[in-house]
Amino acid sequence: MSQLIRLRDIQATHRDLIGDDYYDPTGKTAYGVNEEKIGKIEGALVEDTTGRIRYLIVDAGGWFSSKEVLVPAGLARIVGDDVFFDSLTQAQVEAMEVYDHDYQYSYKEQYEKDRQSFVADSIPEAERMEIADHAYNAPNTLELLEERLTVNKDRIVAGLVKVGKHVVTEERNVDVELEEEHANIQRTNVDRPTDRRIGDIDGNQTIELELEAERARVNKETYVSEEVNVGKTTERHTETIAETIQREELDIDGDGNVVDREGNIFDRDDITAEDVRRARGM
């Protein structure tokens, strides 16, 4: 029967079994279903003969005031400094036994307890689950992160155009042809006899003649002389934005082992061929 011991203990007593660059999840932040924060990873239990991680010791202080439980390592999804248990619910953790630091756990015994705790009557039926054998292989997923640039465009006021009008006064001359009547007196010498006597007619007799003349009368009329339409056109130009981004890549040691930046070795079963190709720059 395989015994389970704490990772920190096997690091101290069986360095020859696991080597110097063993992956250690201790201290990472733990999240449950719907990415609810549970607490953090307090350590791991490994097989005493192989050094393989089988359980993560999870401090569920985010759900309970104080409770540490053993969660099958294969349920974990490790992303950077975070560990996600995507299917782990608060009811499941509540049904688990509290982890005892002084108890000598065995893989087979805890395996059987898991099958009881994850289907306990206290767990809602929709949250009950059967634990598969692969749920004890850890870490089951290592996600490499990279930053990507996303560019958004904001609409701003780049300028303002106002079109108005004002009154301009100017002098303008207009030539007008006018007519005006003048008196034209013609005198003709006559020598003929008449029966009239001087004095028979009023000596003050006069002849009146109206003289007419044209005068200029100026009227002002308003006309539309020009129409102004104000619109706008769109011009496009390209701007080059420089920004520094990061991504994570796998490191391969001289023996073909996959290691992180700190030198921790990952289990080959948990790394895909694509990850290795990316790490080698292929």
DASUL-V280980 format. One record per residue. PSI is psi in whole degrees, -180 to 180 (* if undefined). Layout:
psi
PSI
PSI
//
This chain:
psi
125
131
150
130
159
144
-41
-28
-42
-27
-32
-31
-21
50
-31
-24
-41
-12
-176
-16
55
138
128
115
1
134
-10
151
135
139
146
-154
145
23
35
133
123
-52
-119
166
121
-12
-162
155
133
159
136
-16
-27
-21
9
133
129
-32
148
134
113
124
108
40
-19
-24
-31
155
-37
111
127
134
164
122
129
129
-28
-12
-4
145
113
124
104
-121
17
146
122
125
89
-24
1
124
165
-37
-37
-45
-38
-32
-12
154
150
136
131
115
-27
-6
144
101
148
152
-45
-44
-46
-31
-44
-38
-36
-42
-19
-43
-33
-7
22
152
-26
-13
132
144
-36
-19
-5
144
148
132
118
160
-34
-9
-5
6
125
155
143
-23
132
114
129
132
147
151
140
148
132
132
123
152
127
141
121
163
110
-15
165
127
125
130
120
-166
157
168
129
127
131
153
134
132
136
124
126
130
121
151
146
133
139
151
137
106
124
129
130
129
130
143
84
148
156
154
-11
149
147
128
-17
-30
146
127
-15
17
132
163
128
140
118
130
128
151
149
138
142
131
119
123
148
128
146
131
152
115
-18
145
137
119
130
119
-168
152
155
126
141
142
161
130
139
119
123
131
148
127
164
156
158
137
152
150
137
125
-179
-22
6
7
146
122
158
-175
-28
-1
8
134
135
148
132
-30
-19
-2
131
161
-34
-39
-43
-41
-41
-39
-34
-2
25
*
//
